[in-house]
Amino acid sequence: MKKLVFRIPATALLAAALIVICVTPVAWVAPGLQALYVLPLGYAYWVLRNRTTVTEEEIVARGAFGTTTLKWDDVKSIRLVQKGWLRAVKKDGSEVTLPAVRFMHLPALSLVSGGRVPDPTITEEEEPAEVAEDVTEDAPKVAEEKSVQSEK
């Protein structure tokens, strides 16, 4: 069974470490300010929790506070939203955010989904065939031009 997991890169945890370093001088100034450490911990939890798992049968979108499972039969389309993020549009019109899935992931999503999601990088086969016909029609003209130029 094909399975693909989209996650936020682990290097995003470096930002949590940087926040810990920046918060440390302030957190120890007065009692109770240690609660500022909740910010980087919450961010780290968000990075580790958010993911989308795609199989041939279903999509599982796991957010910070819940999980949504969609069967491919319930998905009407995939919609591109701001900055290249994707959402699954259900047949009833509601949308489900697909964490960590971007526009650049559409070819992989198409492959795992069994073609349910079209791959935007594949062009239609008709276009190259038309170009090939034009080339074959022009081929005798090009050959004649070359022979005329070589005779001169």
N, C-alpha and C positions, 0 to 999 in steps of 0.2 A: 504494500500500500504506500502510495506517495504521500509525503507529509512535509510541509514547509512551515518554519516558524520565523516570523518577523519580530525582531526585538529592537529596542533602543540600544545602540552600541554601548558596551561596557565602559568605554572611555568617558562617557558622560558622568561616571562616578567621580572622575577627577574634579568636576565642579563641586560636588558635595565635600570633597576633601578641602578644596580651596575655601569654601564657606566656613568649614570648621576652623581653619587657620585664621580667617578674618574675624570670626565671632569670639574666639578665645580671649583676646585682650578685654573685650567689653563684658563678657560673661562673668568674669571674676571681680568686677568692680564693686558690685553690690549683691547681697543675698537675693536669690530668686531669679537673677538674670541668666542662670545656667539653663533656664527654659529655652533660651535662644538656640540651643543645640537641637531642638526639635525640628528646626527648619532644614538643616542638611540631612537629618535622618528621614524626614518626610520626603525630601527630594530623592534620596537614595532608594527608598521604598517604591516610589513612583517609577523610577528607572528600571528597577528589577521586576516589578509587577506587570507593567504594560507590555502586552505582546498580542500578536494575532497568529493563530495556528490554522493553516489551511490544509485540508485533505480532499480527496476525491468526492467525499460525501457531504462535508460540512465546513463551516467557518466558525472558529471560536475566537471571539474578541474579548480579551481579558483586560479590563481597566483597573484603576486603583481601588475601586470600591465594588466591583461586580464583574460578572462574566455573562456574555451573551453568546448563545449557540444558535447558528442559523444553518438549516439544511439548504443545499443548493437549489432545491425546488422552490424555496420561499424567497429567493433572491431574484429581483426583477432586473437590476442593473448595478453597475459600479459607477459611482459619481466622483469626479475630481473636484475637490474643494480647495480652499486657499493654500498657497505655497506647496502644491503637489500632493497633499494628503488625500486619501481615498475614503469613501463611505460606501457601504452596501445599502442599496435601496430595496426595501422589501416590497412585496406585491401590494400591500396595503398602503404604500406611499411613505411609511416611516423609514427613517435612516438609522443605520448603526455605524458608528465610527470604528474604523479598523486601525487600532493603534500600531504605529511604527510602519505602516504600509504606505509607500510613496508611489508616485507616477512611474519612477524608474523600475519598480518591482512588477509592473504589469506583464512583461513577458514570462516571468517565473510564475506569476499567479495564473496566467493562461495555461501554462504547461501542467501545473498541478490540478487545476480545475477541470481538466479534460476538455478544454476548448469552450467552456461555458463563458469565460471572459475572453473577448477578442484581444489578440496581440496587436498593438498599434505599430510594431516595428515591421510586420509582414505586409508587403504590398500585394495588390491583386495581381494574379497571373496574366490578366488580359493586357496590362500595360506593356510588359516586356514583349509579348507576342506582337503587338502593333508595331513596336519599334523594330522588331526583327523583320516584319514584312516590309517596312519602309527601307531598311538596309538592303534587303534582297532586291527590291525594285531599283535601287540606285547603284547596285554593284556593277551592272554592265556599263553604265554611264561612266563610273569611276575608272573601270578598266579601259574604256575607249579613250578617256582623257589622258591616262598614263601612257597609252601606246602612241597617241598623237604627240605628247610632250617628248617621248623618247625618240621619235622620228626626227624632231627638229633638232 
